[in-house]
Amino acid sequence: MEAASTTTAGPGPGLNRRRTPRSVGETAIKVTLAVAAVISIATTTGIVIALLRDTLKFFGEVGVGEYLFGTTWSPLAGGGQQSFGVVPLVYDTLYLTAIGLLIAVPFGLGSAIYLSEYASLRARRLLKPALEVLAGIPTIVFGFFALTFVGPEVLGSILRIDVGTFSALSAGLVLGILVLPTIATVADDALTAVPGSLREGAFGLGASRMQVATRVVFPAALSGIVAALVLGASRAIGETVIILVAGGAVANLTGDPREPMQNMAAFIAQTAQADIPTQGTEYNTIFVVGTTLFVITLVLNLISIRFVRKYRQVYE
């Protein structure tokens, strides 16, 4: 019987990858992205710590119940007129946001549906950049537009509505114009991402263009549309300059949009420039209102994330 020959396996291919310019570049990109992520998390953590530190100082002098449920907001008033009830400020913030969304939501979604389902390629190339340019206009321009044109000319002279120099109506209308391109652009991207096969199938069953847009494409892009609406609402809630210039500096618990109103962001900007001591309760209201605004925006985004995950549709 022939003896089996024993061979010794030679060394296998090297497991250590040689460093190439491509691998070095990929490593540099990974490190850069990781650093960016860490900086983002650290920045958010720093903001939360800075807000909570002075917020706790505020609640050391003012009761939580008085702040959350009080109906009079006059933290900068002197003597017995000073009050720290945040309800009017939160109410005005939501009221102004609602006025803006009443303008931005129908016109924004209508613009998105037109661009994705009706507009020709040429019209889309003209209108989409125009919307994006509108989103890039400085908010101070919108503020003076509301103060000098929308209030006295549009509301006063044309519509004959008795409004003063500052009003929630003029500020809210221009706030809607500010938010409109954000909603329209994000919603248009969501509608455009819906596969063309869904449209073709609906047309093959005899559906009209309106039926395809509203009953097929719109529900299929619902998660992206909700994200657009929440993004627009967050943008409106945090807007400062328009309300500061045209809305007034008074927190009112009123349903009359002709009255001046002030949102939380505008109060923070106004108080930060006021002549007040930096260690007093009045100054700490900046941080407690900022914390309240942060919580409202966070809750809004959490609801949006939950909704988007629930109704997200994945197409292959």
BELSUL-V173781 format. One record per residue. RES is the residue in one small letter. SS is DSSP state (~ for helix, > for strand, _ for the rest). PHI is phi in whole degrees, -180 to 180 (NA if undefined). Layout:
res=RES ss=SS phi=PHI
res=RES ss=SS phi=PHI
This chain:
res=m ss=_ phi=NA
res=e ss=_ phi=-76
res=a ss=_ phi=-70
res=a ss=_ phi=-72
res=s ss=_ phi=-83
res=t ss=_ phi=-102
res=t ss=_ phi=-115
res=t ss=_ phi=-97
res=a ss=_ phi=-63
res=g ss=_ phi=-76
res=p ss=_ phi=-63
res=g ss=_ phi=-72
res=p ss=_ phi=-62
res=g ss=_ phi=-61
res=l ss=_ phi=-87
res=n ss=_ phi=-83
res=r ss=_ phi=-75
res=r ss=_ phi=-75
res=r ss=_ phi=-76
res=t ss=_ phi=-116
res=p ss=~ phi=-54
res=r ss=~ phi=-68
res=s ss=~ phi=-65
res=v ss=~ phi=-62
res=g ss=~ phi=-64
res=e ss=~ phi=-64
res=t ss=~ phi=-64
res=a ss=~ phi=-63
res=i ss=~ phi=-65
res=k ss=~ phi=-60
res=v ss=~ phi=-64
res=t ss=~ phi=-62
res=l ss=~ phi=-65
res=a ss=~ phi=-65
res=v ss=~ phi=-63
res=a ss=~ phi=-62
res=a ss=~ phi=-64
res=v ss=~ phi=-65
res=i ss=~ phi=-63
res=s ss=~ phi=-62
res=i ss=~ phi=-65
res=a ss=~ phi=-65
res=t ss=~ phi=-64
res=t ss=~ phi=-62
res=t ss=~ phi=-62
res=g ss=~ phi=-63
res=i ss=~ phi=-63
res=v ss=~ phi=-63
res=i ss=~ phi=-64
res=a ss=~ phi=-63
res=l ss=~ phi=-69
res=l ss=~ phi=-67
res=r ss=~ phi=-61
res=d ss=~ phi=-82
res=t ss=~ phi=-66
res=l ss=~ phi=-66
res=k ss=~ phi=-62
res=f ss=~ phi=-62
res=f ss=~ phi=-73
res=g ss=_ phi=-73
res=e ss=_ phi=-113
res=v ss=_ phi=-124
res=g ss=_ phi=-67
res=v ss=~ phi=-63
res=g ss=~ phi=-63
res=e ss=~ phi=-62
res=y ss=~ phi=-72
res=l ss=~ phi=-77
res=f ss=~ phi=-119
res=g ss=_ phi=-70
res=t ss=_ phi=-108
res=t ss=_ phi=-129
res=w ss=> phi=-118
res=s ss=> phi=-146
res=p ss=_ phi=-72
res=l ss=_ phi=-96
res=a ss=_ phi=-74
res=g ss=_ phi=-99
res=g ss=~ phi=66
res=g ss=~ phi=-74
res=q ss=~ phi=-83
res=q ss=_ phi=-72
res=s ss=> phi=-146
res=f ss=> phi=-123
res=g ss=_ phi=-78
res=v ss=_ phi=-86
res=v ss=~ phi=-55
res=p ss=~ phi=-60
res=l ss=~ phi=-70
res=v ss=~ phi=-66
res=y ss=~ phi=-61
res=d ss=~ phi=-63
res=t ss=~ phi=-61
res=l ss=~ phi=-70
res=y ss=~ phi=-66
res=l ss=~ phi=-64
res=t ss=~ phi=-63
res=a ss=~ phi=-63
res=i ss=~ phi=-62
res=g ss=~ phi=-63
res=l ss=~ phi=-70
res=l ss=~ phi=-62
res=i ss=~ phi=-89
res=a ss=~ phi=-75
res=v ss=~ phi=-67
res=p ss=~ phi=-64
res=f ss=~ phi=-72
res=g ss=~ phi=-68
res=l ss=~ phi=-68
res=g ss=~ phi=-62
res=s ss=~ phi=-64
res=a ss=~ phi=-65
res=i ss=~ phi=-65
res=y ss=~ phi=-64
res=l ss=~ phi=-65
res=s ss=~ phi=-86
res=e ss=~ phi=-117
res=y ss=~ phi=-118
res=a ss=_ phi=-68
res=s ss=_ phi=-72
res=l ss=~ phi=-60
res=r ss=~ phi=-68
res=a ss=~ phi=-65
res=r ss=~ phi=-65
res=r ss=~ phi=-65
res=l ss=~ phi=-89
res=l ss=~ phi=-81
res=k ss=~ phi=-62
res=p ss=~ phi=-63
res=a ss=~ phi=-64
res=l ss=~ phi=-64
res=e ss=~ phi=-69
res=v ss=~ phi=-66
res=l ss=~ phi=-60
res=a ss=~ phi=-69
res=g ss=_ phi=-94
res=i ss=_ phi=-70
res=p ss=_ phi=-59
res=t ss=~ phi=-68
res=i ss=~ phi=-65
res=v ss=~ phi=-66
res=f ss=~ phi=-62
res=g ss=~ phi=-62
res=f ss=~ phi=-73
res=f ss=~ phi=-63
res=a ss=~ phi=-68
res=l ss=~ phi=-73
res=t ss=~ phi=-102
res=f ss=~ phi=-123
res=v ss=~ phi=-63
res=g ss=~ phi=-65
res=p ss=~ phi=-74
res=e ss=~ phi=-90
res=v ss=~ phi=-71
res=l ss=~ phi=-77
res=g ss=~ phi=-79
res=s ss=~ phi=-81
res=i ss=~ phi=-86
res=l ss=_ phi=-89
res=r ss=_ phi=58
res=i ss=_ phi=-97
res=d ss=_ phi=-79
res=v ss=_ phi=-119
res=g ss=_ phi=-86
res=t ss=_ phi=-62
res=f ss=_ phi=-114
res=s ss=_ phi=-155
res=a ss=~ phi=-68
res=l ss=~ phi=-67
res=s ss=~ phi=-65
res=a ss=~ phi=-66
res=g ss=~ phi=-67
res=l ss=~ phi=-63
res=v ss=~ phi=-71
res=l ss=~ phi=-62
res=g ss=~ phi=-64
res=i ss=~ phi=-64
res=l ss=~ phi=-65
res=v ss=~ phi=-81
res=l ss=~ phi=-51
res=p ss=~ phi=-64
res=t ss=~ phi=-64
res=i ss=~ phi=-65
res=a ss=~ phi=-64
res=t ss=~ phi=-68
res=v ss=~ phi=-68
res=a ss=~ phi=-66
res=d ss=~ phi=-63
res=d ss=~ phi=-62
res=a ss=~ phi=-67
res=l ss=~ phi=-69
res=t ss=~ phi=-67
res=a ss=_ phi=-75
res=v ss=_ phi=-67
res=p ss=_ phi=-58
res=g ss=~ phi=-65
res=s ss=~ phi=-63
res=l ss=~ phi=-66
res=r ss=~ phi=-64
res=e ss=~ phi=-62
res=g ss=~ phi=-65
res=a ss=~ phi=-67
res=f ss=~ phi=-64
res=g ss=~ phi=-65
res=l ss=_ phi=-87
res=g ss=_ phi=94
res=a ss=_ phi=-75
res=s ss=_ phi=-80
res=r ss=~ phi=-64
res=m ss=~ phi=-65
res=q ss=~ phi=-64
res=v ss=~ phi=-63
res=a ss=~ phi=-67
res=t ss=~ phi=-90
res=r ss=~ phi=-108
res=v ss=~ phi=-118
res=v ss=~ phi=-71
res=f ss=~ phi=-60
res=p ss=~ phi=-63
res=a ss=~ phi=-67
res=a ss=_ phi=-102
res=l ss=~ phi=-60
res=s ss=~ phi=-63
res=g ss=~ phi=-69
res=i ss=~ phi=-68
res=v ss=~ phi=-62
res=a ss=~ phi=-61
res=a ss=~ phi=-64
res=l ss=~ phi=-66
res=v ss=~ phi=-68
res=l ss=~ phi=-62
res=g ss=~ phi=-65
res=a ss=~ phi=-64
res=s ss=~ phi=-63
res=r ss=~ phi=-65
res=a ss=~ phi=-71
res=i ss=~ phi=-63
res=g ss=_ phi=-91
res=e ss=_ phi=-67
res=t ss=_ phi=-115
res=v ss=~ phi=-67
res=i ss=~ phi=-60
res=i ss=~ phi=-70
res=l ss=~ phi=-65
res=v ss=~ phi=-84
res=a ss=~ phi=-114
res=g ss=~ phi=-87
res=g ss=_ phi=105
res=a ss=_ phi=-124
res=v ss=_ phi=-128
res=a ss=_ phi=-89
res=n ss=_ phi=-115
res=l ss=_ phi=-95
res=t ss=_ phi=-142
res=g ss=_ phi=-97
res=d ss=_ phi=-86
res=p ss=_ phi=-71
res=r ss=_ phi=-79
res=e ss=_ phi=-83
res=p ss=_ phi=-70
res=m ss=_ phi=-141
res=q ss=_ phi=-139
res=n ss=_ phi=-95
res=m ss=~ phi=-67
res=a ss=~ phi=-65
res=a ss=~ phi=-66
res=f ss=~ phi=-63
res=i ss=~ phi=-61
res=a ss=~ phi=-65
res=q ss=~ phi=-69
res=t ss=~ phi=-70
res=a ss=~ phi=-63
res=q ss=_ phi=-100
res=a ss=_ phi=-77
res=d ss=_ phi=-88
res=i ss=_ phi=-132
res=p ss=_ phi=-67
res=t ss=_ phi=-80
res=q ss=_ phi=-113
res=g ss=_ phi=-94
res=t ss=~ phi=-65
res=e ss=~ phi=-59
res=y ss=~ phi=-70
res=n ss=~ phi=-69
res=t ss=~ phi=-62
res=i ss=~ phi=-58
res=f ss=~ phi=-79
res=v ss=~ phi=-70
res=v ss=~ phi=-70
res=g ss=~ phi=-62
res=t ss=~ phi=-64
res=t ss=~ phi=-62
res=l ss=~ phi=-64
res=f ss=~ phi=-62
res=v ss=~ phi=-66
res=i ss=~ phi=-61
res=t ss=~ phi=-65
res=l ss=~ phi=-64
res=v ss=~ phi=-62
res=l ss=~ phi=-62
res=n ss=~ phi=-70
res=l ss=~ phi=-65
res=i ss=~ phi=-63
res=s ss=~ phi=-62
res=i ss=~ phi=-61
res=r ss=~ phi=-63
res=f ss=~ phi=-66
res=v ss=~ phi=-63
res=r ss=~ phi=-66
res=k ss=~ phi=-71
res=y ss=~ phi=-109
res=r ss=_ phi=-69
res=q ss=_ phi=-118
res=v ss=_ phi=-107
res=y ss=_ phi=-113
res=e ss=_ phi=-114
